[in-house]
Amino acid sequence: MTSTITRRLVGSVVAVGLAATGIVATASIATAEVGAGNIAASSISAQATQNFGLTTAEAKVVQVKLLKKFGFTGKAYPGKIDGKLGTNSWKAFQVYLKKRYGYTGKIDGDPGKNTIKALQRLLNHRVLSRLTVDGEAGPKTKAAFKKYAKSLAR
């Protein structure tokens, strides 16, 4: 009983921590109580999305442009137009950033420092943001990304 409560509490703390950092996560937690001859079992799976300040509607615009304007169709973009910039959206974006904005990392769907640097170069070029290309998604980068998403909607 205590281990089940502990696992649920830890799962809740992780979810709150992810929400506090601006990462939207979906998680599933399976637990089993320790009983006579049973071993406690636990599994956690999560898929994070990172919209960097975009609303769901703005993120959908970016996803649609990835599909139509940037040529990611079928197997090249197996994701959904759901307003959540998750792994598939970021993989497609990384391919685009690699072609035009100097992204040199792996196409892994993780919007880490290298992805953010390339995104900042795109934002400096497309919406004249004058961002420092530092790989940090701070308030200026998020504001420029929002401006970029709005420009795509026109």
Helices and strands as residue ranges (DSSP letters): H 2-20, E 24-31, E 42-49, H 56-68, G 74-76, H 87-100, H 113-126, H 139-152
